[in-house]
Amino acid sequence: MVHASPNARKYGSPLQSPPGRRPLSDYLSDDRNSELSHREALDQARIEHERIRLNAIRIGELHELKEQQRRIEEEQKRIAELRRKEEDRLRAETAVREEQERLRKLQAQKVPELPPQPEPAKAPQQQQAQSKQPPQQQVKEGTAAVNGLTGQTTAKQDSRSSTATSPFAPATGPSTTAKTPSLFAAAAQPPPQKPFAPAQPSNGVQPSTASKQPAAATVVAKPETQAGQPPPTTLPQSDRYVQIHQELKKVRKELDRQSKIPGSPLKGKLGDMRRQVRKAMGQLTAGKGANSQPINTISTTLRQSLDGSVPSDAIDASLFVADKREPAEGAVHNGDKLPAAFIYLLNHLSKAIIHQFTSEVGANPKSAEPIGIVTAHIFSNKDFHWRGKPMIDILLAKFRIVCPVLFGARGDDKTTAGRAAVGWKKEDGHWISDQAHADRMTGLGAGFAAIALRDFSRASKPNPYPPTNYWKAMASIVNSPPQLISSTQFTVLKAMIDGHEERFILFYGNAAIAALRAALVEFPKKAPADSHTALGLQVLGQVLQKDRGLVLG
């Protein structure tokens, strides 16, 4: 049986050939090797070669035309981009020039002073009553009038004091009586009265007020005072952090508004700087020297906000520190004000640090260490200090809002007010789950320890947040009365200790062991019997005894 070839099946007959080829019968003829046959084959090959060459030339010319067109389009785009940048530069310079002209016009203007206000006529009975008052009481009323307290009776003061927020109420913002100046007040304006805490000791240890304030989540709306006396101008330090947080919101809102104004020198640049800081914080990894590039990026960005590369208004720096500072010898920045862009970037750096703690450290507490190292490196840099001290109060203000229990806040996790007091987060108007809250508090507790337990004994820079603050935070939790203990406290305390106990003992020795016994053995006994978070603290104590030989019982 004879099988047909593939060509035969394709072209219908074994004697047919594909188009352009000689018939199969020609190859079987007797004159297939004749000179005529070879010449025909050569002619066909030459014709095919010429066709292919011309086609290649045509394709090459088309490609060259396309390349020329592409180069022309790129050149046009480059020229358009240069033109746009020059137009932006001219608009910015024009806006600055116009702003300078307006400023000069404003400086040249003077507002005539008002004539003295005539004193209102007093009723005879009021004059007679005032003449009968003792001199001391009259002085008190005059002082009250200066502070804006006239017209308020003793009954009204008592009612405001009695209606202050409960110990478990959420943070409601700074006190309205302790007013702070506006963010961008004119330089000629006299310095306002500031509600500062007492000056800190020279060793950098801040007074422990958080442990004395079980209602640290509230801001004192009106301190209780005697009738006719003005309220004190000092705030508890934990409430001062709440006030700093409110001022930071104002800075962020104002600079975001300025950065959207066409022609503003902040337009485009401020957002890029903010993203560089957040991106650098997201690139941190464990390992010695592994984070040099992110540190350099953050430091360079902060310096740009200080050296005038990105101009911004000057702002009163005392609004963002918890202590009252005087000019220090040798300090890089000793003036009353700092660039607002610098405060803005420190605010976003602190926000990025908190975000890293809540999003990553909760699942892996060991990842808090590189974040703590970078945080200490940035805030210990003297170039970023004000009057010789770090600006870490900006970061602590963030901590105070998201994890109030570190500053002495207490509340019942089972109530709405108690959850707000201990920093339980809401999403879409609903409380997050118990597990999500536990992860957040674990990350914040471990992150706080990674910042507060840094060893600066061999460093030339000052410690921006000494270990005494770790001790005070632990004491404010462990010394809670039984009726105000919450699972949030147990979660934060466990995260503060787990993995950091060795460094704690290195700083405080036997005193640290006694503190760990109080935290891991005695404190869980105050909790209800069914508290699994308290059980976690007890288990940690047993693990330390088994793995580290640390006997606490």
Buried (B, 14 or more C-beta within 10 A) or exposed (E): EEEEEEBBEEBEEEEBBEEEEEEBEEEEEEEEEEEEBEEEEEEEEEEEEEEEEEEEEEEEEEEEEEEEEEEEEEEEEEEEEEEEEEEBEEBBEEBBEEEEEEEEEEEEEEEEEEEEEEEEEEEEEEEEEEEEEEEEEEEBBEEBEEEEBEEBEEEEBEEBBEEBBEBBBBBEEBBEBBEBBBBBBEEEEEEEEBBBBEEBEEEBBBBBBBBBBBBBBBBBBBBEBEBBBBBEEBBBBBBBBBBBBBBBEBBBEBBBEBBEEEBBBBBEBBEEBBEBBBEBBEEBEEEEEEBEEBBEBBBEBBBBBBEEBBEBBBBBBBBBBBBBBEEBEEBBBBEBBBBBBBBBBBBBBBBBBBBBBBEBBBEEBEBBBBBBBBBBBBBBBBEBBBBBBBBBBBBBBBBBBBBBBBBBBBBBBEEBBBBBBBBBBEEEEEBBEEEBBBBBBBBBBBBBBBBBBBEBEEEEBBBBBBBBBBBBBBBBBBEBEEEBBBBBBBBBBBBBBBBBBEBBBEBBEEEBBEBBBBBBBEBBEBBEEEBEBBBBBBBBBEEBBEEEEBEBE
